[in-house]
């Protein structure tokens, strides 16, 4: 089962986050084979971290809850809340398999919260397929009911990233600057 997890930082929690970086990375190392995508989100300034996003393939909902709530930053109070939803990886690959990294593009996390009564937005947009790092629906616990969509995309600007989703199907769309995460390479 695939899950989308977005921990949102508390304002002013950066010093604590920095202090816990090795604990966080060591915790994530335990999930290396389950990771589909991961990385921090940033405020518009591109410096202030606003959250931490992970897409994983885990055995069940209990394992996903344990992943989200046992995480060292969560336990220490870095995060103010957690969005945890079932997910379906429509691209069928991990971020490490993404073939098209471009230096002339920024990267964004796009989270669309579905509007009640709107049809599910499940199709991968063909015009953005080459720039999608991750894409899939956010689902209810039943794994079927559509609640929204989450994507990681490289795009020239936030407006282009936001246009990825069919606007009238969403009650709200968040666009965050995002960067692929993990341990720095030696």
C-alpha positions in Angstrom: 0.0 0.0 0.0 1.3 3.4 -0.9 1.0 6.4 1.4 1.6 10.2 1.1 2.8 11.9 4.3 3.4 15.6 4.6 4.6 16.9 8.0 4.1 20.6 8.3 6.6 22.5 10.4 5.7 24.7 13.4 6.8 28.3 12.9 10.2 28.9 14.4 11.1 25.2 14.7 14.1 25.4 12.4 16.7 25.3 15.3 15.2 22.1 16.7 14.9 20.6 13.2 18.6 21.4 12.6 19.6 19.8 15.9 17.7 16.6 15.0 19.0 16.3 11.4 21.0 13.1 12.0 18.1 11.5 14.0 15.8 12.3 11.1 18.1 11.0 8.4 18.9 7.8 10.4 15.1 7.2 10.8 14.6 7.7 7.1 17.5 5.3 6.3 15.3 2.5 7.9 12.7 3.1 5.2 15.1 3.4 2.2 13.6 0.5 0.3 10.0 1.7 0.8 10.6 5.3 -0.4 9.0 6.4 -3.6 9.8 10.1 -3.1 10.9 12.4 -0.3 12.1 15.9 0.5 11.5 19.2 2.3 9.1 21.9 1.3 10.0 25.6 1.5 8.4 29.0 1.9 8.5 31.4 -1.1 11.9 32.6 0.1 13.3 29.2 -0.8 15.2 29.1 2.5 12.6 28.6 5.2 11.6 25.0 5.6 7.9 24.5 5.9 7.6 20.7 5.9 8.8 17.3 5.0 7.1 15.1 2.5 7.4 11.3 2.0 5.7 8.9 -0.3 6.2 5.3 0.7 5.1 1.8 0.0 4.2 0.2 3.4 2.4 -3.0 4.5 -0.7 -1.3 5.9 -2.2 1.8 7.5 -0.8 0.9 10.9 2.8 0.9 9.5 2.1 4.3 7.8 0.8 5.8 11.1 3.9 4.4 12.9 6.1 5.9 10.2 4.5 9.4 10.5 4.1 9.6 14.3 7.3 7.9 15.4 9.5 10.2 13.3 12.0 12.0 15.5 11.0 15.5 14.4 7.3 14.7 15.1 8.2 13.3 18.5 10.2 16.4 19.4 7.6 18.9 18.3 9.1 20.2 15.1 5.9 19.6 13.2 2.5 21.3 13.8 0.4 18.7 11.9 0.5 15.7 9.6 -1.4 15.0 6.4 -1.3 11.2 6.0 -3.3 9.6 3.1 -3.4 6.5 1.0 -1.8 7.2 -2.3 -1.6 5.6 -5.7 1.7 6.0 -7.6 0.4 6.6 -11.1 3.9 7.0 -12.6 5.0 3.6 -11.3 8.5 4.8 -10.4 10.5 6.4 -7.7 11.9 9.9 -7.7 15.4 8.3 -8.2 14.1 6.8 -11.5 13.0 10.2 -12.8 14.9 10.7 -16.0 14.5 14.4 -16.8 16.2 16.6 -14.2 16.5 20.1 -15.8 18.6 22.9 -14.3 16.4 25.6 -15.8 13.4 24.4 -13.7 12.4 24.7 -10.1 10.7 21.9 -8.3 7.3 22.0 -6.5 5.1 20.0 -4.3 1.5 20.4 -5.4 -1.3 19.3 -3.0 -4.9 19.5 -4.2 -7.7 18.9 -1.7 -10.7 17.6 -3.6 -14.0 19.4 -3.7 -17.0 17.3 -2.5 -19.1 16.1 -5.4 -16.4 16.7 -8.0 -15.2 13.7 -10.1 -11.8 12.2 -9.3 -8.9 13.8 -11.1 -7.0 10.6 -11.8 -5.4 11.1 -15.2 -1.7 11.9 -15.5 -1.7 15.2 -17.4 0.0 14.4 -20.7 1.4 17.9 -21.2 3.3 17.6 -17.9 4.4 14.0 -18.0 8.0 14.7 -18.8 8.3 17.1 -15.8 6.5 14.9 -13.2 8.6 13.4 -10.5 5.7 11.9 -8.6 1.9 12.0 -9.2 -1.1 10.3 -7.8 -4.4 10.5 -6.0 -4.8 11.1 -2.3 -7.3 8.4 -1.1 -9.4 7.7 1.9 -8.6 4.8 4.2 -10.7 2.5 1.9 -8.1 3.0 -0.8 -10.8 3.9 -3.3 -12.5 7.2 -2.4 -10.7 10.2 -4.0 -9.8 13.0 -1.6 -7.3 14.9 -3.8 -4.1 14.7 -5.6 -0.4 15.1 -4.8 2.4 15.7 -7.2 6.0 16.7 -7.3 6.9 18.5 -10.5 9.7 20.6 -12.1 8.3 23.7 -13.6 9.4 27.3 -14.4 7.2 28.8 -11.7 4.5 28.1 -9.1 1.7 29.1 -11.4 2.7 26.5 -14.0 3.0 23.9 -11.3 -0.5 24.8 -10.0 -2.0 24.5 -13.5 -1.1 20.8 -13.4 -4.4 20.2 -11.6 -7.9 20.8 -12.9 -8.7 23.8 -10.8 -12.5 23.4 -10.5 -12.2 19.9 -8.9 -10.3 21.2 -5.9 -11.5 23.1 -2.8 -7.9 24.2 -2.3 -4.5 23.8 -4.0 -1.2 24.3 -2.2 2.0 24.9 -4.1 5.3 24.6 -2.1 8.8 24.9 -3.4 10.2 21.4 -2.9 13.6 19.7 -3.2 14.4 16.0 -3.4 15.6 14.9 0.1 17.9 12.3 1.6 21.4 12.2 2.9 23.8 14.4 1.1 26.1 12.5 -1.2 29.8 12.3 -0.2 
